[in-house]
């Protein structure tokens, strides 16, 4: 870990397979890209720093923040809450690169880019009324979010997400199988 990371000497250790994140109000875009590489991440645009730290503690999440003041909180300085300071001035994808490199994250099956829920395969018939007819004709794989119900298919947006996932996988090692 680097000096910008508060490790957890006496706190709960997290296996890479179960690492979850709590993102501060300035890291909403990062939270979405963490969903894109398959991680559980919470984010609220108006969360108070104290509430964020308490949430990370209660839920065993790694706190991600660009606000140095958050790192002065007792739960973080004591190591009870694991946290990573995101350097200011980084763009969203640079933030993602930083987190993947610092925490040595692997790429997992993607989550919903709207809410972070788990994606489940869906048949063409199940999504027929929710997907544009043209997309229904050419797309072969469909997914539904188990949390918000949004439907996804492998179109141009999905290809963009795939490029980001591939770049993240190249930073961290072999990717998990795709859904």
SULDA-V400091 format. One line per field, one symbol per residue. phi: phi as a letter, one per 40 degrees, with the letter a starting at -180 (. if undefined). psi: psi as a letter, one per 20 degrees, with the letter a starting at -180 (. if undefined). burial: 1 if it has 16 or more other C-alpha atoms within 10 Angstrom, else 0. A space follows every 10 residues. Layout:
BEGIN
phi->???
psi->???
burial->???
END
This chain:
BEGIN
phi->.cccbccbcb cccbcdcbcb bbccdcbccc dcccccbgbc acaacbccdc cccccdccbg bccbaccdcc cccdccccgc bcabccdcgc cdccccdccd ccbfcccbdc bcccbgcccb dbcdccbdcb bddccccccb bbbbccbbgc bbacbccccc cccccccccc cbhcccdcc
psi->qrijporngi apqpqhijpq qoprhikghg gghhghjjqo pqppikpqgg hgghggghjl qpppqjohhh iiqghghijh ppqppppqiq rghhgggggg ghjlqrprpq rpigijrqpp qqqghhjhii pqgghhghqi pqqppigiiq pqrmbhghhg ghggggghhh hiaqqqqq.
burial->0000111100 0000000011 1111111111 1111111111 1110000010 0110111001 1111111001 1000111111 1111110000 0110111111 0000111111 1110111111 0101001000 1000010000 0111110001 1111000000 1101110110 110010000
END
